[in-house]
Amino acid sequence: MQLIKSNTSIDFLSKKRRTVALAISAILIVVSLISLATRGLEFGIDFTGGILLEVGYEQAADLDAIRNSLAGAGFDDAQVQRFGADTDVMVRLPPQEGMEPAEIRQILRETLGIDGEKADLRRVESVSPQVGEELTEDGGLAMIFAMLMIFAYVMFRFQWKFAAGAVAALVHDVIVTLGFFSLFGFPFDLTVVAAVLAVVGYSLNDTVVAFDRIRENFFKLRGLSAEESMNISINEMLARTIITGLTTLLVLAALLLLGGESIAPFSIALIVGIIVGTYSSIYTASATALLLGVNQQDLLEPVKDPSLVDDLP
């Protein structure tokens, strides 16, 4: 019994703490959904189509002058912003009807002074509106398909109550991560979609490892309630969860600081997702399974009644 007490040093799943955690999750989800419904996501050209240019100037760029030059060339809807240093500028242009991409790029090169010695073109991307629409649809279908396959996998490996808890945690992680991008206006492109899917895999791995320990303790600690067994299991996995999360966050922090602006949204999505995913693996997944009444009997295979089986000759 002393061993059990030492393992339950933190009471994660007490009714009070579960209620507080679920309330926090509900607030985060509601805020995220409201932001997604009202502000939406700052889609990159991967989804909207258009042209993106990264231009480097010898001296600090005058954004107002660049906007006026683009407006004079007929690009009133161009978005101009700094990209890292004061000398680096990013220009986003939505799809232009009646103009070919090559023609647009040539006008932009002349307007921005890229053909001379004043500026250096560092990157250019061009995506048609049709391709952007297809990428948006494919990204959404990939997310839905991943959730369905995860539910089927966890239900096959454990039990449907655990599967519901795992999917609830993953939906929580995805909505909060997307809400974070919507609330703070970070650009959302295909790299962020890849990061969100990576967060789904990371969070699922953390949840499955915890559920494996819970299943073991359900059989080892038969005299305890489901809440106590799950609490012991989470405490036993706590050191592994913290070490894995911190080492991953250290790498992502270095990637965010040193990887450049183009990879920043990817790093931010992973950082937010791992923090939220670690929290949801401890609280959302296990708390949902407890709310559904999971217990040791759910993991036991049914025993056949010998009286109902005919005697073999």
C-alpha positions in Angstrom: 0.0 0.0 0.0 2.9 2.3 0.7 4.1 1.8 -2.9 0.7 2.9 -4.2 0.7 6.0 -2.1 4.0 7.1 -3.4 2.9 6.6 -6.9 -0.2 8.8 -6.4 1.7 11.9 -5.3 -0.4 14.0 -7.6 -4.2 13.5 -7.7 -4.8 14.3 -11.3 -8.2 12.7 -11.6 -10.0 13.8 -8.5 -13.6 15.0 -9.2 -12.7 18.6 -8.4 -9.6 18.7 -10.7 -11.4 16.9 -13.5 -14.2 19.5 -13.3 -11.7 22.4 -13.4 -9.7 20.8 -16.3 -12.9 20.1 -18.3 -14.1 23.7 -17.7 -10.7 25.0 -19.0 -10.9 22.8 -22.0 -14.5 23.9 -22.7 -13.5 27.6 -22.5 -10.5 27.1 -24.8 -12.7 25.2 -27.3 -15.5 27.9 -27.2 -13.0 30.7 -27.7 -11.3 28.9 -30.5 -14.6 28.1 -32.3 -15.8 31.7 -31.9 -12.5 33.0 -33.3 -12.6 30.5 -36.2 -16.2 31.5 -37.0 -15.6 35.3 -36.8 -12.0 35.9 -37.8 -11.3 32.7 -39.7 -7.7 31.6 -40.6 -5.1 33.6 -42.4 -4.8 31.2 -45.3 -1.6 31.3 -47.3 -1.5 31.1 -51.0 -1.4 27.3 -50.8 -5.2 27.5 -50.1 -6.2 30.8 -51.6 -4.1 30.8 -54.7 -2.0 33.8 -55.9 1.6 34.8 -55.9 4.1 35.3 -53.0 7.4 37.0 -53.3 10.2 37.5 -50.7 12.4 40.4 -51.6 15.6 41.6 -49.9 16.7 45.3 -50.1 20.1 46.8 -49.4 18.6 49.3 -47.0 15.6 49.3 -44.7 12.5 48.9 -46.9 9.8 51.6 -47.0 6.6 49.6 -46.9 4.3 52.6 -47.7 6.4 53.4 -50.8 6.2 49.7 -51.9 2.4 49.7 -51.4 2.0 52.9 -53.4 4.2 51.5 -56.2 2.2 48.3 -56.4 -1.1 50.3 -56.3 0.2 52.4 -59.2 0.9 49.1 -61.1 -2.7 48.0 -60.6 -2.2 45.8 -57.6 -4.4 47.6 -55.0 -5.1 44.4 -53.1 -1.4 43.5 -52.5 -0.3 42.7 -49.0 3.1 44.0 -48.0 4.8 43.2 -44.7 8.2 42.8 -43.2 9.8 39.4 -43.2 12.4 39.2 -40.5 14.9 42.0 -40.8 13.9 45.6 -41.8 15.5 44.9 -45.3 13.3 41.8 -46.0 9.8 42.2 -47.4 7.1 39.7 -48.2 4.5 40.6 -50.9 1.3 38.5 -51.2 -0.9 39.0 -54.2 -4.3 37.3 -54.6 -5.3 35.7 -57.9 -5.5 38.3 -60.7 -8.2 37.6 -63.3 -7.2 38.1 -66.9 -3.4 38.0 -66.3 -1.0 35.2 -66.7 1.4 34.4 -63.7 4.4 35.1 -65.9 3.1 38.5 -66.8 2.3 39.3 -63.1 5.8 38.3 -62.0 7.4 40.4 -64.6 5.4 43.5 -63.6 6.3 42.8 -60.0 9.9 42.5 -60.7 9.9 45.9 -62.5 7.8 47.6 -59.8 9.8 46.3 -56.9 13.1 47.1 -58.5 14.2 43.4 -58.6 15.6 43.7 -62.1 18.1 46.4 -60.9 20.6 46.4 -58.1 18.1 47.8 -55.6 16.5 44.5 -54.5 17.2 40.8 -54.6 14.4 38.2 -55.2 14.8 35.4 -52.7 11.7 33.4 -53.2 8.6 33.3 -55.5 5.6 31.0 -55.3 2.6 30.8 -57.5 -0.5 28.7 -57.0 -3.7 28.8 -59.1 -7.1 29.2 -57.3 -8.2 25.8 -58.5 -5.2 24.1 -56.9 -5.7 26.1 -53.7 -9.3 24.9 -53.5 -8.3 21.3 -54.1 -5.6 21.6 -51.3 -8.2 23.0 -48.9 -10.6 20.1 -49.6 -7.8 17.4 -49.4 -6.5 18.9 -46.1 -9.9 18.7 -44.5 -10.6 15.2 -45.7 -7.1 14.1 -44.5 -8.0 15.4 -41.0 -11.4 13.6 -40.9 -10.0 10.3 -42.2 -7.2 10.4 -39.6 -9.7 10.9 -36.8 -11.9 8.0 -38.0 -8.9 5.6 -38.4 -7.6 6.6 -34.9 -11.0 5.9 -33.4 -11.1 2.4 -35.0 -7.5 1.6 -34.0 -8.0 2.6 -30.3 -11.3 0.8 -30.1 -9.7 -2.3 -31.6 -6.8 -2.2 -29.3 -8.6 -1.2 -26.1 -12.3 -0.6 -25.8 -14.7 2.0 -27.2 -14.8 4.1 -24.1 -11.0 4.6 -24.3 -11.4 5.3 -28.1 -13.9 8.0 -27.3 -11.5 9.5 -24.8 -8.6 9.4 -27.3 -10.7 11.0 -30.1 -12.0 13.7 -27.7 -8.5 14.6 -26.8 -7.4 14.8 -30.4 -10.4 16.9 -31.4 -9.6 19.2 -28.5 -6.0 19.5 -29.6 -6.8 20.3 -33.2 -9.5 22.9 -32.4 -7.4 24.7 -29.8 -4.3 24.7 -32.2 -6.4 26.1 -35.1 -8.1 28.6 -32.7 -4.6 29.8 -31.6 -3.7 30.5 -35.2 -7.0 32.2 -35.8 -6.8 34.4 -32.7 -3.3 35.6 -33.3 -3.5 35.8 -37.1 -0.5 33.5 -37.9 -0.4 32.4 -41.5 -2.0 29.0 -42.2 -0.5 27.0 -45.0 0.3 23.4 -45.9 3.2 23.2 -43.5 0.8 24.0 -40.7 -1.5 21.3 -41.8 1.4 18.9 -41.7 2.2 20.2 -38.2 -1.4 19.6 -37.0 -1.3 16.1 -38.3 2.0 15.6 -36.5 0.4 16.9 -33.3 -2.4 14.3 -33.8 0.2 11.5 -34.0 2.2 12.8 -31.0 -0.9 13.2 -28.8 -2.2 9.8 -29.8 1.1 8.2 -29.0 1.1 9.8 -25.5 -2.5 8.8 -25.0 -1.9 5.2 -26.1 1.1 4.8 -23.8 -0.9 6.1 -20.9 -3.8 3.7 -21.8 -1.5 0.8 -21.9 -0.3 1.5 -18.4 -3.9 2.0 -17.3 -4.8 -1.4 -18.7 -1.9 -3.1 -16.9 -2.9 -1.5 -13.6 -6.6 -2.4 -14.1 -5.5 -6.1 -13.8 -2.7 -5.6 -11.2 -4.7 -3.3 -8.8 -8.1 -5.1 -8.9 -9.1 -3.8 -5.4 -9.0 -0.2 -6.4 -11.5 1.9 -8.3 -11.1 2.9 -11.9 -10.2 6.5 -10.8 -7.5 5.3 -8.4 -6.0 2.9 -11.0 -6.0 5.6 -13.7 -4.4 8.1 -11.3 -1.6 5.7 -10.4 -1.0 5.0 -14.1 -0.7 8.7 -15.0 1.7 9.3 -12.1 3.8 6.4 -13.2 4.0 7.9 -16.8 4.5 11.5 -15.7 8.3 11.5 -15.8 8.3 10.0 -19.3 5.7 12.5 -20.5 7.6 15.5 -19.1 10.9 14.4 -20.5 9.5 13.6 -23.9 7.6 16.9 -24.1 10.5 19.1 -22.9 13.1 17.6 -25.2 10.7 18.0 -28.1 10.0 21.6 -27.2 13.7 22.4 -26.9 14.2 21.3 -30.5 11.1 23.2 -31.7 12.2 26.3 -29.9 15.6 26.2 -31.7 13.8 25.6 -35.0 11.5 28.6 -34.3 14.4 30.9 -33.4 17.0 29.8 -36.0 14.9 28.3 -38.8 13.8 31.5 -40.4 10.4 33.1 -41.0 9.2 30.5 -43.6 9.3 27.7 -41.1 8.0 29.7 -38.1 4.3 28.8 -38.5 5.2 25.1 -38.6 7.2 25.4 -35.4 4.5 27.4 -33.6 1.8 24.9 -34.5 3.9 22.0 -33.1 4.8 23.9 -29.9 1.2 24.8 -29.2 0.0 21.3 -30.2 2.5 19.5 -28.0 1.7 21.7 -24.9 -2.0 21.2 -25.4 -1.6 17.5 -26.4 0.3 16.7 -23.2 -2.4 18.4 -21.1 -5.2 16.6 -23.0 -3.5 13.2 -22.7 -3.5 13.6 -18.9 -6.9 15.1 -18.5 -9.2 15.1 -21.5 -8.6 11.5 -22.7 -8.7 9.9 -19.2 -11.4 12.1 -17.9 -13.7 11.4 -20.8 -13.2 7.6 -20.3 -14.1 8.0 -16.6 -17.2 10.1 -17.5 -18.3 7.1 -19.8 -17.9 4.8 -16.8 -14.9 2.8 -17.8 -13.8 0.1 -15.4 -11.9 -3.1 -15.1 -14.8 -5.2 -16.4 -14.6 -3.4 -19.7 -11.2 -4.9 -20.4 -12.0 -8.5 -19.3 -13.0 -11.0 -22.0 -16.4 -12.6 -21.4 -16.2 -16.0 -19.7 -18.4 -18.7 -21.2 -20.9 -20.5 -18.9 -19.8 -24.2 -18.8 -23.4 -25.2 -18.3 -24.3 -23.7 -21.7 -21.6 -25.7 -23.5 -22.4 -29.3 -24.5 -20.1 -31.9 -23.2 -17.6 -33.1 -25.7 -17.5 -36.9 -26.3 
